[in-house]
Amino acid sequence: MGDAIARNLPEKTGRTFEEWVAIARESGLKTRKERIAWLKSEHKLGSVTAMFIASESEGKSIVDEYSDEGALLDAMYAGDKAALRPLYDELAKAAKKLGKDARLTVCKTYVGMSRARQFAMIRPSTKTRVDLGLVLTGVKPAGRLVKAGSIGNDRMTHRLEVTSKKDIDAEVLAWLRKAYDAAI
């Protein structure tokens, strides 16, 4: 992903990745969070692109931070959230069955699901609950399907709460399929 960002930046912005890193360093902003927000608001860069640039401007490669997906998953489902790992495993298995183009991307606090674009995410939100975030544009929340709220990813429009394997039923799988089918 980092290579694609670096390769596409000159065409999209007129500046190379290295030029953006220098601009971020010279911004005078102290934290990565401030630099990301500034790159997004002042320069209209996407969230992921801004995160890569801001990290590199600190001398930290985001690629290195995310290179060991197993370690990221283990950390995400450690301690008081360890019991939620089987729920993640079941949802991840269901996502992979959607199609050969379904990809899982492990981040620090959630796992994104995408094909042409992101359509869902799995996040251990509490000690007792995993949230399945979904992109379901134009769908009214009803029943178990609620508004996403602040799930940690602005693309998500809805979410389903999963507290046990029995919650991963035909309804949940149908909503996941609908989100996948729309992400073309």
PASEBA-1860 file (N, C-alpha, C; in nm, 3 decimals):
! residues 184
1> MGDAIARN> 0.082/-0.118/0.000/0.000/0.000/0.000/0.087/0.126/0.000 ~ 0.193/0.122/0.079/0.283/0.237/0.084/0.346/0.268/-0.050 ~ 0.383/0.162/-0.123/0.440/0.182/-0.256/0.339/0.247/-0.349 ~ 0.215/0.203/-0.343/0.111/0.259/-0.429/0.087/0.406/-0.396 ~ 0.087/0.440/-0.269/0.070/0.580/-0.229/0.183/0.664/-0.285 ~ 0.307/0.620/-0.265/0.423/0.695/-0.313/0.422/0.708/-0.465 ~ 0.382/0.602/-0.532/0.379/0.602/-0.679/0.273/0.697/-0.733 ~ 0.158/0.707/-0.666/0.046/0.786/-0.717/0.045/0.932/-0.672
9> LPEKTGRT> 0.120/0.965/-0.568/0.118/1.103/-0.516/0.157/1.208/-0.619 ~ 0.264/1.191/-0.697/0.300/1.297/-0.791/0.187/1.330/-0.890 ~ 0.120/1.228/-0.939/0.012/1.253/-1.034/-0.108/1.320/-0.967 ~ -0.138/1.276/-0.844/-0.254/1.329/-0.773/-0.231/1.467/-0.713 ~ -0.106/1.493/-0.669/-0.082/1.617/-0.593/0.026/1.707/-0.653 ~ 0.105/1.653/-0.746/0.215/1.732/-0.801/0.340/1.728/-0.715 ~ 0.336/1.650/-0.607/0.452/1.638/-0.518/0.481/1.491/-0.492 ~ 0.609/1.461/-0.470/0.649/1.325/-0.438/0.624/1.297/-0.291
17> FEEWVAIA> 0.632/1.170/-0.255/0.617/1.130/-0.115/0.722/1.200/-0.030 ~ 0.846/1.202/-0.078/0.955/1.265/-0.003/0.930/1.414/0.016 ~ 0.874/1.480/-0.085/0.842/1.623/-0.071/0.734/1.644/0.035 ~ 0.634/1.555/0.036/0.530/1.567/0.139/0.585/1.544/0.278 ~ 0.678/1.449/0.291/0.740/1.423/0.422/0.814/1.548/0.469 ~ 0.887/1.612/0.379/0.960/1.736/0.414/0.862/1.846/0.456 ~ 0.752/1.860/0.385/0.650/1.960/0.419/0.594/1.933/0.558 ~ 0.567/1.807/0.587/0.513/1.771/0.719/0.614/1.800/0.829
25> RESGLKTR> 0.741/1.771/0.804/0.846/1.799/0.903/0.856/1.949/0.931 ~ 0.844/2.029/0.825/0.859/2.174/0.837/0.733/2.243/0.886 ~ 0.625/2.168/0.908/0.496/2.228/0.946/0.499/2.292/1.085 ~ 0.592/2.249/1.169/0.597/2.300/1.305/0.503/2.226/1.400 ~ 0.427/2.133/1.348/0.336/2.055/1.431/0.415/1.946/1.502 ~ 0.381/1.921/1.627/0.463/1.833/1.709/0.423/1.686/1.706 ~ 0.293/1.657/1.698/0.251/1.517/1.708/0.206/1.463/1.573 ~ 0.210/1.332/1.564/0.163/1.265/1.441/0.016/1.297/1.417
33> KERIAWLK> -0.063/1.295/1.523/-0.206/1.323/1.512/-0.230/1.463/1.455 ~ -0.155/1.562/1.502/-0.169/1.699/1.451/-0.131/1.705/1.303 ~ -0.024/1.636/1.266/0.021/1.638/1.126/-0.081/1.570/1.035 ~ -0.137/1.460/1.080/-0.238/1.392/0.999/-0.358/1.483/0.976 ~ -0.408/1.542/1.084/-0.523/1.633/1.072/-0.492/1.750/0.979 ~ -0.373/1.805/0.990/-0.331/1.919/0.907/-0.319/1.877/0.760 ~ -0.259/1.763/0.733/-0.246/1.716/0.595/-0.383/1.691/0.532 ~ -0.476/1.643/0.613/-0.610/1.618/0.562/-0.687/1.748/0.540
41> SEHKLGSV> -0.682/1.838/0.637/-0.763/1.960/0.627/-0.702/2.065/0.535 ~ -0.573/2.088/0.546/-0.508/2.194/0.468/-0.469/2.150/0.328 ~ -0.439/2.022/0.312/-0.389/1.975/0.182/-0.481/1.873/0.116 ~ -0.592/1.843/0.182/-0.695/1.754/0.127/-0.644/1.615/0.091 ~ -0.548/1.566/0.168/-0.497/1.431/0.148/-0.589/1.332/0.220 ~ -0.594/1.211/0.171/-0.674/1.107/0.235/-0.613/1.064/0.367 ~ -0.693/0.999/0.448/-0.649/0.958/0.582/-0.527/0.868/0.580 ~ -0.529/0.766/0.495/-0.418/0.671/0.491/-0.292/0.738/0.439
49> TAMFIASE> -0.307/0.818/0.335/-0.192/0.889/0.280/-0.132/0.982/0.385 ~ -0.217/1.056/0.454/-0.170/1.148/0.559/-0.099/1.071/0.671 ~ -0.151/0.955/0.706/-0.091/0.874/0.812/0.049/0.827/0.771 ~ 0.063/0.781/0.646/0.194/0.737/0.599/0.294/0.853/0.601 ~ 0.253/0.968/0.551/0.343/1.085/0.545/0.380/1.131/0.686 ~ 0.282/1.144/0.774/0.308/1.193/0.910/0.401/1.098/0.985 ~ 0.381/0.969/0.968/0.468/0.871/1.035/0.610/0.882/0.984 ~ 0.625/0.889/0.854/0.758/0.899/0.794/0.826/1.029/0.836
57> SEGKSIVD> 0.748/1.136/0.855/0.806/1.264/0.896/0.864/1.258/1.037 ~ 0.821/1.158/1.115/0.876/1.134/1.249/0.994/1.039/1.245 ~ 1.025/0.989/1.126/1.132/0.891/1.113/1.087/0.749/1.141 ~ 0.955/0.728/1.142/0.899/0.594/1.167/0.824/0.549/1.043 ~ 0.858/0.433/0.997/0.790/0.378/0.880/0.661/0.310/0.921 ~ 0.551/0.354/0.866/0.422/0.293/0.896/0.421/0.148/0.847 ~ 0.495/0.121/0.741/0.504/-0.016/0.689/0.564/-0.107/0.795 ~ 0.669/-0.061/0.863/0.731/-0.141/0.969/0.634/-0.162/1.086
65> EYSDEGAL> 0.558/-0.058/1.120/0.465/-0.068/1.232/0.355/-0.171/1.206 ~ 0.319/-0.190/1.080/0.209/-0.279/1.045/0.255/-0.407/0.975 ~ 0.385/-0.436/0.976/0.436/-0.549/0.899/0.402/-0.685/0.958 ~ 0.385/-0.696/1.088/0.356/-0.824/1.151/0.209/-0.829/1.191 ~ 0.124/-0.872/1.096/-0.020/-0.875/1.122/-0.056/-0.968/1.237 ~ 0.016/-1.079/1.251/-0.011/-1.171/1.362/0.010/-1.104/1.496 ~ 0.118/-1.026/1.507/0.146/-0.956/1.632/0.041/-0.849/1.659 ~ -0.003/-0.779/1.555/-0.108/-0.679/1.571/-0.238/-0.743/1.620
73> LDAMYAGD> -0.276/-0.856/1.560/-0.396/-0.927/1.603/-0.383/-0.976/1.747 ~ -0.267/-1.033/1.778/-0.246/-1.081/1.915/-0.258/-0.968/2.016 ~ -0.205/-0.851/1.983/-0.214/-0.736/2.073/-0.358/-0.685/2.083 ~ -0.430/-0.686/1.970/-0.568/-0.638/1.969/-0.659/-0.726/2.055 ~ -0.631/-0.856/2.053/-0.713/-0.953/2.126/-0.635/-1.011/2.244 ~ -0.574/-0.926/2.321/-0.498/-0.967/2.440/-0.571/-0.921/2.565 ~ -0.525/-0.969/2.677/-0.578/-0.924/2.806/-0.727/-0.949/2.818 ~ -0.801/-0.844/2.858/-0.944/-0.861/2.882/-1.026/-0.877/2.754
81> KAALRPLY> -0.961/-0.867/2.637/-1.031/-0.888/2.510/-0.994/-1.022/2.444 ~ -0.915/-1.103/2.513/-0.870/-1.231/2.458/-0.987/-1.324/2.425 ~ -1.091/-1.320/2.505/-1.206/-1.408/2.483/-1.282/-1.373/2.355 ~ -1.255/-1.257/2.298/-1.324/-1.214/2.176/-1.257/-1.267/2.049 ~ -1.140/-1.323/2.059/-1.066/-1.369/1.940/-1.145/-1.471/1.857 ~ -1.214/-1.568/1.918/-1.293/-1.660/1.836/-1.403/-1.590/1.754 ~ -1.457/-1.480/1.806/-1.557/-1.405/1.730/-1.493/-1.340/1.608 ~ -1.374/-1.282/1.629/-1.300/-1.227/1.516/-1.272/-1.336/1.413
89> DELAKAAK> -1.222/-1.450/1.459/-1.186/-1.559/1.367/-1.306/-1.601/1.282 ~ -1.422/-1.610/1.344/-1.544/-1.651/1.272/-1.586/-1.546/1.169 ~ -1.580/-1.418/1.207/-1.615/-1.311/1.112/-1.514/-1.302/0.998 ~ -1.387/-1.319/1.029/-1.282/-1.315/0.926/-1.302/-1.430/0.828 ~ -1.336/-1.547/0.879/-1.361/-1.663/0.794/-1.480/-1.636/0.701 ~ -1.584/-1.576/0.754/-1.702/-1.542/0.673/-1.666/-1.441/0.564 ~ -1.582/-1.345/0.598/-1.541/-1.243/0.499/-1.463/-1.307/0.385 ~ -1.374/-1.398/0.416/-1.293/-1.463/0.313/-1.377/-1.547/0.219
97> KLGKDARL> -1.491/-1.595/0.266/-1.580/-1.676/0.183/-1.662/-1.591/0.085 ~ -1.661/-1.460/0.102/-1.742/-1.373/0.016/-1.694/-1.374/-0.129 ~ -1.564/-1.386/-0.148/-1.508/-1.386/-0.282/-1.357/-1.384/-0.277 ~ -1.295/-1.422/-0.387/-1.149/-1.426/-0.393/-1.086/-1.288/-0.378 ~ -1.163/-1.184/-0.409/-1.109/-1.048/-0.400/-1.127/-0.985/-0.262 ~ -1.190/-1.056/-0.168/-1.208/-1.002/-0.033/-1.073/-1.005/0.040 ~ -1.030/-0.888/0.087/-0.902/-0.875/0.157/-0.924/-0.826/0.300 ~ -0.844/-0.878/0.390/-0.845/-0.831/0.529/-0.717/-0.753/0.553
105> TVCKTYVG> -0.730/-0.636/0.613/-0.616/-0.552/0.645/-0.614/-0.528/0.795 ~ -0.511/-0.579/0.860/-0.501/-0.567/1.006/-0.438/-0.433/1.042 ~ -0.509/-0.358/1.123/-0.459/-0.231/1.177/-0.439/-0.250/1.327 ~ -0.411/-0.144/1.399/-0.386/-0.158/1.542/-0.513/-0.179/1.624 ~ -0.625/-0.122/1.582/-0.747/-0.131/1.663/-0.862/-0.201/1.592 ~ -0.846/-0.233/1.465/-0.951/-0.303/1.391/-0.891/-0.373/1.270 ~ -0.974/-0.458/1.208/-0.936/-0.524/1.083/-1.035/-0.479/0.977 ~ -0.982/-0.417/0.872/-1.067/-0.372/0.763/-1.089/-0.482/0.662
113> MSRARQFA> -1.205/-0.477/0.596/-1.238/-0.570/0.488/-1.262/-0.487/0.363 ~ -1.198/-0.529/0.253/-1.213/-0.452/0.130/-1.208/-0.542/0.009 ~ -1.250/-0.487/-0.100/-1.230/-0.544/-0.233/-1.189/-0.426/-0.319 ~ -1.272/-0.370/-0.406/-1.234/-0.249/-0.477/-1.221/-0.132/-0.378 ~ -1.301/-0.136/-0.273/-1.292/-0.037/-0.164/-1.337/-0.104/-0.035 ~ -1.312/-0.038/0.076/-1.347/-0.096/0.206/-1.498/-0.106/0.220 ~ -1.545/-0.221/0.270/-1.688/-0.241/0.287/-1.725/-0.279/0.431 ~ -1.627/-0.317/0.513/-1.659/-0.357/0.650/-1.534/-0.352/0.736
121> MIRPSTKT> -1.556/-0.371/0.865/-1.445/-0.378/0.961/-1.489/-0.458/1.083 ~ -1.391/-0.517/1.149/-1.415/-0.590/1.274/-1.333/-0.521/1.382 ~ -1.400/-0.486/1.492/-1.330/-0.414/1.599/-1.374/-0.468/1.735 ~ -1.278/-0.505/1.819/-1.313/-0.541/1.957/-1.339/-0.412/2.035 ~ -1.466/-0.376/2.048/-1.502/-0.245/2.103/-1.505/-0.241/2.254 ~ -1.544/-0.351/2.316/-1.546/-0.358/2.463/-1.489/-0.493/2.504 ~ -1.486/-0.519/2.632/-1.438/-0.649/2.683/-1.530/-0.763/2.642 ~ -1.654/-0.730/2.610/-1.754/-0.834/2.584/-1.814/-0.828/2.444
129> RVDLGLVL> -1.765/-0.737/2.359/-1.832/-0.717/2.231/-1.736/-0.684/2.117 ~ -1.760/-0.748/2.005/-1.694/-0.713/1.879/-1.799/-0.642/1.795 ~ -1.761/-0.531/1.733/-1.851/-0.463/1.641/-1.811/-0.496/1.498 ~ -1.910/-0.531/1.417/-1.891/-0.548/1.274/-1.943/-0.421/1.209 ~ -1.852/-0.337/1.165/-1.890/-0.214/1.096/-1.913/-0.244/0.950 ~ -2.013/-0.179/0.891/-2.051/-0.204/0.752/-2.074/-0.073/0.677 ~ -2.042/-0.072/0.549/-2.076/0.039/0.462/-2.201/-0.002/0.387 ~ -2.314/0.056/0.426/-2.444/0.025/0.367/-2.516/0.155/0.333
137> TGVKPAGR> -2.468/0.223/0.233/-2.523/0.352/0.194/-2.670/0.339/0.157 ~ -2.752/0.428/0.213/-2.894/0.431/0.180/-2.979/0.332/0.257 ~ -2.921/0.256/0.348/-2.996/0.157/0.426/-3.034/0.219/0.561 ~ -3.163/0.208/0.596/-3.208/0.260/0.725/-3.175/0.160/0.835 ~ -3.119/0.208/0.946/-3.093/0.118/1.059/-3.225/0.059/1.109 ~ -3.222/-0.069/1.143/-3.341/-0.136/1.196/-3.297/-0.260/1.271 ~ -3.365/-0.288/1.380/-3.335/-0.407/1.458/-3.193/-0.406/1.510 ~ -3.121/-0.512/1.483/-2.982/-0.524/1.529/-2.887/-0.434/1.451
145> LVKAGSIG> -2.926/-0.393/1.333/-2.843/-0.306/1.249/-2.863/-0.161/1.294 ~ -2.759/-0.103/1.353/-2.769/0.033/1.407/-2.671/0.125/1.335 ~ -2.688/0.256/1.356/-2.592/0.352/1.301/-2.453/0.321/1.356 ~ -2.353/0.343/1.274/-2.216/0.310/1.314/-2.169/0.390/1.433 ~ -2.206/0.516/1.441/-2.154/0.599/1.549/-2.004/0.618/1.532 ~ -1.934/0.630/1.642/-1.788/0.650/1.636/-1.717/0.517/1.651 ~ -1.723/0.437/1.546/-1.664/0.304/1.549/-1.514/0.309/1.519 ~ -1.464/0.423/1.475/-1.321/0.435/1.448/-1.286/0.442/1.302
153> NDRMTHRL> -1.386/0.444/1.215/-1.363/0.454/1.072/-1.482/0.528/1.012 ~ -1.458/0.643/0.954/-1.566/0.728/0.903/-1.643/0.668/0.787 ~ -1.585/0.571/0.717/-1.656/0.509/0.605/-1.775/0.425/0.651 ~ -1.768/0.371/0.771/-1.872/0.281/0.818/-2.001/0.359/0.844 ~ -2.112/0.309/0.793/-2.242/0.372/0.812/-2.325/0.300/0.918 ~ -2.300/0.170/0.937/-2.378/0.087/1.027/-2.287/-0.007/1.104 ~ -2.343/-0.069/1.208/-2.268/-0.171/1.280/-2.365/-0.273/1.338 ~ -2.309/-0.391/1.361/-2.379/-0.499/1.428/-2.295/-0.541/1.547
161> EVTSKKDI> -2.358/-0.559/1.661/-2.287/-0.600/1.781/-2.283/-0.753/1.787 ~ -2.164/-0.806/1.812/-2.146/-0.951/1.821/-2.085/-0.982/1.958 ~ -2.160/-1.057/2.039/-2.112/-1.092/2.173/-2.089/-1.242/2.189 ~ -2.137/-1.321/2.093/-2.115/-1.466/2.096/-2.121/-1.519/1.953 ~ -2.074/-1.642/1.934/-2.077/-1.702/1.801/-2.219/-1.715/1.747 ~ -2.316/-1.733/1.835/-2.455/-1.746/1.788/-2.506/-1.615/1.726 ~ -2.442/-1.502/1.759/-2.479/-1.375/1.698/-2.437/-1.369/1.551 ~ -2.344/-1.453/1.512/-2.298/-1.454/1.372/-2.390/-1.549/1.296
169> DAEVLAWL> -2.510/-1.499/1.272/-2.617/-1.579/1.212/-2.644/-1.536/1.068 ~ -2.752/-1.588/1.012/-2.787/-1.559/0.873/-2.807/-1.409/0.850 ~ -2.863/-1.338/0.946/-2.885/-1.194/0.930/-2.751/-1.120/0.919 ~ -2.658/-1.151/1.008/-2.526/-1.086/1.006/-2.456/-1.117/0.874 ~ -2.459/-1.242/0.833/-2.392/-1.281/0.708/-2.457/-1.216/0.587 ~ -2.589/-1.198/0.590/-2.658/-1.131/0.479/-2.618/-0.983/0.469 ~ -2.607/-0.915/0.584/-2.564/-0.775/0.583/-2.420/-0.763/0.536 ~ -2.335/-0.855/0.578/-2.195/-0.855/0.533/-2.189/-0.875/0.382
177> RKAYDAAI> -2.268/-0.967/0.329/-2.274/-0.992/0.184/-2.322/-0.867/0.111 ~ -2.422/-0.800/0.164/-2.477/-0.679/0.100/-2.368/-0.571/0.091 ~ -2.293/-0.553/0.199/-2.184/-0.453/0.200/-2.076/-0.491/0.099 ~ -2.041/-0.619/0.096/-1.940/-0.669/0.000/-1.988/-0.645/-0.144 ~ -2.111/-0.683/-0.173/-2.163/-0.669/-0.310/-2.165/-0.523/-0.356 ~ -2.185/-0.431/-0.263/-2.192/-0.288/-0.299/-2.053/-0.226/-0.319 ~ -1.948/-0.293/-0.277/-1.812/-0.236/-0.279/-1.741/-0.267/-0.410 ~ -1.806/-0.242/-0.521/-1.743/-0.268/-0.651/-1.703/-0.140/-0.721
END
